[in-house]
Amino acid sequence: MKNMSFETKCVHGAYKAESGQPQVLPIVQNTTYRYYSSADVAELFDLESPNFMYTRLGSPTVNALEEKMALLEGGSAAIATSSGQAATLITICNLCKAGDHVISAANIYGGTHNLLGVSLKKLGIDVTFVDQELPLEEIIACARPETKAIFGESIGNPALSIIDFDKFSKAAKTIGVPFIVDNTLASPALCRPIEHGADIVIHSTTKYADGHASCVGGMVIESGTFDWAASGKFPGMVEPDESYHGLKFYEKFASVAFTLRLRAVMLRDFGCTMAPMNAYLTHQGLQTLHLRMEKHSQNGLALAEFLSQHEMVEWVLYPGLKGDKYYDLAQKYLPDGASGVLCFGVKGGKEAGEKFLSNLKLTSIVVHVGDIRTSVLHPASTTHRQLSEPEQIAAGIRPELIRVSVGLESIKDIIADFDQALKSVK
């Protein structure tokens, strides 16, 4: 079928069983692939054949997931990785070398902030973090001759900020670099960044793509429209690659050149490969993504509205909530829902937040988001406990802040659980 709706793509997209073959995507639990001619194997190493040679570089099960994610995001091709962090790492390393520079929105996941600002800095890649509320001109002014990318998140984690795609994509185009967007918290069911000017999309598939807290993974999807030759900034994409007999990736592979280089160079050298079993489970999760994200968003908004009226709640952050700072951007870029993650503050500070968590009955305390089960985390007493209170506040972690990943249970039961736990704080 041509022009399938998003819902149908989730169920039927990419993998199609041939006559007499498994209706459900098979798990090819295998490391190697047999050939009967050295010439055939030589074609693999020269990137002249699409067939498989070694599961570090690809497998039928992983490839089916990659094709589905590319289809759902509207990209030309995709690469699966062992985790979301690995997806970000190889994306930046595919663009940058020591001495290069990246501009990133500051309101991003703490693990990514550390990867960009600490670990990659040790490799000689510098990053400038910018307030994403800055005007276009000030973002562009942060660029240097060695700037190779602009990075942001569709929904910031845990800031729950909505990036202004128009502004950041204009900045990237002006500088002549790709605009990279982590779309983990929105998922392609609610937002497709390529439609709003992104050139590369990243996911931690561990979250909503899987949706059941069963497996870790990551994904990189390219739009296929970025001109890698125009700016002269990307020699790895346009100049001869000595490890492939002088092959020029952009000249040979055009709209899938970035993805081919990720596979042929980054997976080859770094080995951050997704396992076939994880690909299978993630593929299963994607088949219900459209249904889950609709319900996550409905429950998220309902809980945010309830909390905003509760006597024991100081404040609520949820971009789908009227009056939220990012409400207008959410309506523009996420018209079908603002996902299932929200933050709120319990009156009484850190001790009140800890007491609230200890009195929850239905809701789980876990270091995770994007699960079918409702979960919470109190960063001040857990993930950020090593920091002093002033350091926590500087990082955006108020003492009373609770992060919630709203699940798919009955909203009545979720609200009842939060209500009784909040009342216990009095």
C-alpha positions in Angstrom: 0.0 0.0 0.0 1.2 3.5 -0.8 0.5 6.5 1.4 -0.2 4.4 4.5 -1.3 6.3 7.6 1.0 6.5 10.6 -1.1 3.9 12.5 -0.8 1.4 9.6 2.9 2.0 9.3 3.3 1.1 13.0 1.6 -2.2 12.5 2.6 -3.2 8.9 5.5 -0.9 8.0 8.9 -2.3 6.7 8.7 -6.0 7.5 6.4 -8.1 5.3 6.2 -11.9 5.4 6.7 -13.7 2.2 4.4 -16.6 1.3 4.8 -19.3 3.9 7.2 -17.2 6.0 6.7 -16.0 9.6 4.0 -13.3 10.0 6.0 -11.9 13.0 9.5 -10.6 12.5 11.9 -13.5 13.2 14.8 -13.3 15.6 18.0 -14.1 13.7 20.2 -15.0 16.6 23.4 -15.3 14.7 26.8 -13.8 14.4 28.0 -14.8 10.9 26.7 -15.4 7.4 27.8 -18.1 5.0 29.1 -17.5 1.5 30.4 -19.7 -1.3 32.7 -17.3 -3.1 35.5 -15.0 -1.9 34.4 -12.6 -4.6 31.0 -12.3 -2.8 32.7 -11.5 0.5 35.0 -9.0 -1.2 31.9 -7.1 -2.4 30.8 -6.8 1.2 34.0 -5.3 2.3 34.0 -2.9 -0.7 30.4 -1.8 0.3 29.1 -3.0 -3.1 26.7 -5.5 -1.6 23.7 -5.0 0.7 24.0 -8.5 2.2 25.1 -9.3 5.8 28.5 -10.4 6.8 28.8 -10.0 10.6 26.2 -9.0 13.1 28.3 -6.2 14.5 27.5 -4.4 11.2 23.9 -5.5 10.8 21.5 -8.4 10.9 18.1 -9.2 9.3 16.2 -8.6 12.6 18.0 -5.3 13.4 17.7 -4.2 9.8 13.9 -4.6 9.9 13.8 -2.4 13.0 16.0 0.2 11.3 13.7 0.3 8.2 10.6 0.7 10.4 12.1 3.6 12.4 13.2 5.3 9.2 9.6 4.9 7.8 8.0 6.2 11.0 10.3 9.3 11.2 10.1 10.0 7.5 13.9 9.5 7.0 15.9 7.9 4.2 17.7 5.3 6.4 18.5 4.5 10.0 21.1 2.8 12.2 20.3 0.9 15.4 22.7 1.1 18.3 23.2 -0.5 21.7 21.7 2.5 23.6 20.5 6.0 23.1 23.9 7.3 24.5 25.7 5.2 21.8 23.4 6.8 19.1 24.4 10.3 20.2 28.1 9.3 20.5 28.4 7.9 17.0 26.3 10.7 15.5 28.7 13.3 16.8 31.8 11.3 16.0 30.5 10.8 12.5 30.6 14.6 12.0 33.4 15.7 14.3 37.1 15.2 14.9 39.3 16.7 17.6 39.2 20.5 17.4 35.6 20.6 16.1 32.7 22.3 17.8 29.0 21.7 18.5 26.2 24.0 19.6 23.7 22.4 21.9 20.5 23.5 23.7 21.2 23.5 27.4 17.8 21.9 28.3 18.7 18.3 27.5 19.0 15.0 29.3 21.7 15.1 32.0 23.5 12.0 30.6 23.7 13.7 27.1 24.8 16.9 28.7 27.7 15.1 30.4 28.5 13.1 27.2 28.8 16.4 25.2 30.2 18.6 27.8 32.7 16.3 29.6 33.5 13.1 27.8 33.6 14.4 24.3 35.5 17.4 25.5 38.2 15.0 26.6 38.3 13.8 23.0 38.9 17.4 21.8 35.3 18.1 20.6 34.1 21.4 22.2 30.5 22.2 23.0 28.7 25.5 23.6 25.5 25.1 25.6 22.9 27.8 24.8 19.7 28.8 26.4 17.1 27.7 23.8 15.1 30.8 24.5 17.8 33.0 22.9 16.9 34.8 19.7 18.1 33.4 16.4 20.8 35.9 15.9 22.5 35.0 19.3 22.4 31.3 18.5 24.1 31.9 15.2 26.6 34.2 16.9 27.8 31.1 18.9 29.1 29.4 15.7 32.7 29.1 14.8 34.4 28.0 11.6 34.8 24.6 13.2 31.2 24.2 14.2 29.8 21.0 12.8 26.2 20.6 14.3 23.4 22.0 16.3 21.8 19.7 18.9 18.5 19.8 20.8 15.6 17.7 22.1 12.1 17.9 20.9 10.9 17.6 24.5 13.7 18.4 27.0 14.3 15.8 29.7 13.5 16.6 32.5 13.0 20.4 31.8 10.0 19.5 29.5 10.9 22.4 27.2 9.7 22.3 23.6 12.4 23.3 21.1 11.5 25.9 18.6 12.2 23.9 15.4 11.8 26.8 13.1 14.4 28.9 14.9 17.0 26.1 15.4 16.6 24.8 11.9 17.2 28.3 10.5 20.3 28.7 12.6 21.6 25.3 11.4 21.0 26.2 7.7 22.6 29.6 8.2 25.7 28.0 9.7 25.7 25.2 7.1 25.5 22.3 9.6 23.0 19.6 10.3 20.3 20.1 13.0 20.2 17.0 15.2 17.1 16.3 17.3 16.7 13.8 20.1 13.0 12.8 19.7 12.9 10.2 22.6 10.2 11.7 24.7 7.9 12.7 21.9 8.4 9.7 19.6 7.4 9.8 16.0 3.8 9.3 17.0 3.6 12.8 18.4 6.4 14.7 16.5 8.4 14.0 13.4 11.4 16.4 13.6 12.3 15.9 9.9 9.0 17.5 8.9 10.1 20.6 10.9 13.6 21.0 9.5 15.7 18.4 11.4 18.5 16.7 9.4 19.2 13.8 11.9 16.9 12.3 14.5 18.1 10.3 17.5 16.2 8.1 19.9 16.8 6.2 23.0 14.5 3.3 21.9 14.7 2.1 25.5 11.9 4.5 26.3 8.6 4.8 24.3 9.8 2.9 21.2 10.1 -0.2 23.3 7.5 1.0 25.8 7.6 -2.0 28.2 11.0 -1.5 30.0 12.3 -4.7 28.4 15.4 -3.7 26.4 18.0 -1.0 25.9 18.7 0.5 22.5 19.2 3.6 20.4 18.5 4.8 16.8 19.9 7.3 14.4 17.7 8.4 11.4 18.9 10.7 8.7 16.6 12.9 6.6 18.5 12.2 3.4 18.2 15.9 2.3 21.3 17.5 3.8 24.0 18.6 1.3 27.2 17.3 2.8 29.4 18.9 0.1 28.0 22.5 0.2 29.8 23.9 3.2 33.1 22.1 2.9 32.9 21.3 6.6 32.5 17.5 6.3 35.6 15.9 4.6 34.7 12.5 6.1 31.5 12.5 4.0 32.9 13.9 0.7 36.7 13.1 0.6 38.2 9.7 -0.2 38.1 7.3 2.7 41.4 5.5 2.9 39.9 2.5 4.7 37.6 1.8 1.8 40.1 2.3 -1.1 39.3 6.0 -1.6 35.5 5.6 -1.6 33.6 8.9 -1.3 30.5 8.3 0.8 28.4 11.2 -0.3 29.2 10.8 -4.0 28.4 7.1 -3.9 25.5 6.9 -1.5 23.8 10.3 -1.7 20.7 10.4 0.5 21.8 7.5 2.7 25.5 8.5 2.9 25.5 9.5 6.6 23.8 6.2 7.6 26.2 4.1 5.4 29.2 5.8 7.1 27.7 5.2 10.5 27.5 1.5 9.7 30.8 1.1 7.7 33.0 3.2 10.1 31.3 3.9 13.4 29.8 0.4 14.1 32.9 -1.2 12.6 35.2 0.7 14.9 33.1 1.3 18.0 31.0 -1.8 18.0 28.0 -0.3 19.7 25.6 -2.7 18.0 22.0 -3.5 19.0 21.4 -7.2 19.8 18.9 -9.0 17.6 16.7 -9.9 20.6 16.5 -6.2 21.6 15.6 -5.3 18.0 12.8 -7.9 18.0 11.3 -6.6 21.2 11.6 -3.0 20.1 9.9 -3.8 16.8 7.1 -5.4 18.8 6.7 -2.3 20.8 6.5 0.0 17.8 3.5 -1.9 16.6 1.4 -0.3 19.3 3.3 3.0 19.5 0.4 5.1 18.1 -2.1 3.7 20.7 0.3 4.0 23.6 1.4 7.6 22.9 -2.2 8.7 22.6 -3.0 7.2 26.0 0.2 8.4 27.7 -0.6 11.9 26.5 -4.2 11.7 27.7 -3.2 10.4 31.1 -0.3 12.9 31.3 -2.6 15.9 30.7 -5.3 14.6 33.1 -2.7 14.1 35.9 -1.1 17.5 35.3 -4.5 19.1 35.5 -5.3 17.3 38.8 -1.9 18.2 40.3 -2.2 21.9 39.3 -5.3 22.1 41.5 -4.0 20.1 44.5 -3.4 21.9 47.8 -0.1 20.1 48.4 1.4 20.9 45.0 3.5 24.0 44.6 3.9 24.0 40.8 3.5 21.7 37.7 5.5 21.5 34.5 3.7 19.9 31.5 3.8 21.4 28.0 0.3 20.2 27.2 -1.1 22.1 30.2 -2.7 25.5 29.5 -0.6 28.3 31.0 2.6 26.3 30.7 5.6 28.2 29.3 5.8 25.9 26.3 2.1 25.4 25.7 2.0 27.4 22.4 5.1 25.5 21.0 3.5 22.2 22.1 0.3 23.1 20.2 2.4 23.9 17.2 4.8 21.0 17.1 2.9 18.3 19.1 -0.8 18.9 18.3 -1.7 15.2 19.0 -0.4 15.2 22.6 2.5 16.3 24.8 3.7 12.8 25.8 3.5 11.2 29.3 6.3 12.9 31.3 5.7 15.7 33.7 7.3 17.3 36.8 5.8 18.9 39.8 6.8 20.3 43.2 5.5 19.0 46.5 4.9 21.7 49.1 7.4 21.3 51.9 10.6 20.8 50.0 12.9 17.8 49.9 11.6 16.0 53.0 8.0 16.3 51.7 9.1 15.0 48.3 10.7 11.9 49.9 7.7 11.3 52.1 5.4 11.5 49.1 7.4 8.8 47.3 7.4 6.5 50.2 3.6 6.6 50.5 2.8 5.7 46.8 1.1 2.3 46.4 0.5 1.8 42.7 3.3 3.9 41.3 6.8 2.6 41.0 10.0 4.4 42.0 12.4 3.7 39.1 15.3 5.4 37.2 13.4 5.3 33.9 10.7 7.0 31.8 8.5 5.8 28.9 7.1 2.7 30.5 3.5 1.4 30.4 3.6 1.6 34.2 3.5 4.9 36.0 6.7 5.7 37.7 8.3 8.6 39.7 11.7 9.8 40.8 12.9 12.4 43.3 16.2 13.6 41.8 17.3 15.6 44.8 17.4 12.5 47.0 18.5 10.0 44.3 20.1 10.8 41.0 21.5 14.2 42.1 22.1 13.4 45.8 25.9 13.8 45.5 25.3 17.5 44.7 24.8 20.2 47.3 21.4 22.0 47.3 22.8 25.1 45.6 24.4 22.8 42.9 21.1 21.0 42.5 19.2 24.2 42.0 21.8 25.4 39.5 21.2 22.2 37.5 17.4 22.9 37.6 16.7 20.3 40.3 14.6 22.0 43.0 14.4 20.2 46.3 10.7 19.4 45.9 10.9 18.3 42.2 9.2 15.0 41.4 9.5 13.6 37.8 6.6 11.5 36.7 6.4 9.1 33.8 2.6 8.6 33.4 1.7 5.1 32.4 -1.3 3.4 30.9 -3.2 2.4 34.0 -6.7 3.8 34.6 -6.3 7.5 35.2 -8.7 7.2 38.1 -6.3 4.8 39.8 -3.2 7.0 39.1 -4.9 10.1 40.5 -6.1 8.2 43.5 -2.6 7.0 44.3 -1.1 10.5 43.9 -3.9 12.0 46.0 -3.5 9.7 49.0 0.3 10.0 48.9 0.1 13.8 48.7 -2.4 13.9 51.6 0.1 11.8 53.7 2.6 14.7 53.4 0.5 17.1 55.4 
